[in-house]
Amino acid sequence: MKKILGALLLFFSLSVHAQTGTAKEQIDTTAGNADSVEVRVAVLPDSGATGAADGNIISKQIGSSGGKIISEDGRIELIFPAGALTKTTNISIQPIVNLLPNGNGKGYQFEPSGTRFIKPVEIIFHYSQKEDETCPAQLHFMAIQNKNGKWEYMDYEDWDSVTKALKGHITHFSAMVDGNEVELQPRDVNLRLGDKRLFYLELAQAPVENLGGDELSQLPTGPSVSSVLKVSKWSAKFGTFVRDDAKKIKAIYSAPRNMPPGNKDEVTLNLNILEMVKDVSYQKKGKSQMKYHTESVPKSRLKETATFTSTVHLNDVYRVFVTHDVEYRPGMGTIVADASSFDVDIFPASESQPAHVAITNIQRYTPDIVKKGRSMAGCKLVITPVAGTNSIYITTDYKDLELSNSDPPEVSFEFPAASSEQTYFLFHCAGKTSTKPEALKAFPLVPKIKFIENGLGQSIDMKAYKILVSPLR
């Protein structure tokens, strides 16, 4: 199966005039008559930092008779034909952090860096099912980075959908990563239940400076895509899609209001594919100029599609409203009502991180005098609350988080035992001339805050505090 990347473009319900920008800059290129998909262009970097080591190095002596070396994780194979090397060389593969926008997984540093081969060396990249769902294999590309950080971009030559392998050839050693020419964005996103998010299609564009360099073929550079089939299909396992009438874009995803199994959703875009012939001319006023001519496409190909997917990690959020009535200066009868609130985002455990919560939107309301005190020792106490502070101390820190395995689960955590000394009242005795602040301690809430993650409002009495919990959906 010969790869047609570089001659493949997507035809769907758009008219897009491409623009350029800096690496990974998202540029809105949607024309006013778009009716289903928004397309943005991400300009790949011309150069950049090389990723740090991120795994165990594998080394092997390979001589002029040829040989093969495989990375420790099995993702990369290098196959040296006889005559590629003039002498026995210590060849190594070191996994590194992938710093390339649109990159997949780890990158790989091949050593000795800069080594050139008499005959091209075959490189095989083994992709995962998830990577195939994110971007079809035939729309992957290979990026090579030399020791100076300069990037070169090339097509793979073949792919095997059965063994999930992409194949190409290289003539020298440097760092290598696998990337997506086209992908759905955001590729992986966290959303609250009930929230909305615009999804769009992102096209990778090689920098103009990269054109015409080395032996590498080029990725499409700023395509203009016109609609001929008007066929695109958005879907989600649990959420829904709605049309944005203002932009006429049918790609606004709405997360479900109830938590699905696994606490995640999957968004899919299915598009028709047509073959194109790319005719690139540039160097007009310093800017690249592109022209595309359509080949006659057999009717049998009109039904071919490309499928792109994104993962939506879902979390629940609740607003916790805390009230507290306290007698100020016991014996004088002054009763003060305090109130604070905060939001709790609940993130169940996933394959990439443990269960955790995020405390946000902390609000501290000005204390309210609900009962005036009596005189004592000839002094009538007058209290003036200080705006924006009170005796209920809440922080973004928490400890002892527990998420039960029940359905629905119970959430419990507590704030650390640290106090905050502050001024939240001004007071003086009536008839006296002096007015001074008084520093008082506000202590964290105790004991643990507990509520059920059931999507319903709840009222909880907790020692001296009363807590109202409401879902935000």
ZIQUI-V986536 format. One record per backbone hydrogen bond with DSSP energy under -1.0 kcal/mol. NH is the residue of the N-H (numbers start at 0). CO is the residue of the C=O. If there is no record, write none. Layout:
BEGIN
NH | CO
NH | CO
END
This chain:
BEGIN
2 | 156
6 | 3
8 | 273
13 | 11
15 | 224
23 | 42
24 | 21
28 | 38
33 | 30
34 | 12
39 | 200
41 | 202
43 | 204
47 | 148
53 | 94
57 | 92
59 | 90
61 | 88
65 | 62
66 | 79
68 | 77
70 | 75
73 | 70
76 | 123
77 | 68
78 | 121
79 | 66
82 | 63
83 | 80
88 | 61
90 | 59
90 | 88
91 | 110
92 | 57
93 | 108
95 | 106
96 | 51
102 | 99
103 | 177
106 | 95
107 | 175
108 | 93
109 | 173
110 | 91
113 | 172
114 | 111
116 | 170
117 | 83
120 | 169
121 | 78
122 | 167
123 | 76
124 | 165
125 | 74
126 | 163
131 | 127
132 | 128
133 | 129
134 | 130
138 | 135
139 | 136
140 | 178
141 | 153
142 | 176
143 | 151
144 | 174
145 | 149
148 | 145
150 | 45
151 | 143
153 | 141
156 | 166
157 | 166
159 | 164
163 | 159
164 | 159
165 | 124
166 | 157
167 | 122
169 | 120
172 | 114
174 | 144
175 | 107
176 | 142
178 | 140
179 | 101
180 | 138
182 | 201
184 | 199
188 | 310
190 | 312
192 | 314
193 | 255
194 | 191
196 | 252
198 | 250
199 | 184
200 | 37
201 | 182
202 | 39
203 | 180
204 | 41
209 | 206
210 | 207
212 | 209
232 | 269
234 | 267
236 | 265
239 | 253
241 | 251
243 | 248
247 | 243
248 | 243
250 | 248
251 | 241
252 | 196
253 | 239
254 | 194
262 | 259
264 | 311
266 | 309
267 | 234
268 | 307
269 | 232
270 | 305
272 | 303
273 | 8
275 | 6
276 | 292
278 | 290
280 | 288
283 | 286
286 | 283
288 | 280
290 | 278
292 | 276
300 | 297
301 | 298
303 | 300
305 | 270
307 | 268
308 | 132
309 | 266
310 | 186
311 | 264
312 | 188
313 | 262
314 | 190
315 | 345
317 | 343
318 | 469
319 | 341
320 | 467
321 | 339
322 | 465
323 | 337
325 | 335
327 | 333
331 | 328
334 | 370
335 | 325
336 | 367
337 | 323
339 | 321
340 | 362
341 | 319
342 | 359
343 | 317
344 | 357
345 | 315
346 | 355
349 | 352
355 | 346
357 | 344
359 | 342
362 | 340
364 | 338
367 | 336
369 | 334
370 | 334
373 | 331
375 | 378
378 | 375
381 | 427
383 | 425
385 | 423
388 | 385
392 | 442
398 | 413
401 | 411
403 | 409
410 | 450
411 | 401
412 | 448
413 | 398
417 | 415
419 | 441
421 | 439
425 | 383
426 | 435
427 | 381
429 | 379
431 | 428
435 | 426
437 | 424
439 | 421
441 | 419
448 | 412
450 | 410
452 | 408
453 | 451
457 | 468
459 | 466
461 | 464
464 | 461
465 | 322
466 | 459
467 | 320
468 | 457
469 | 318
471 | 316
END
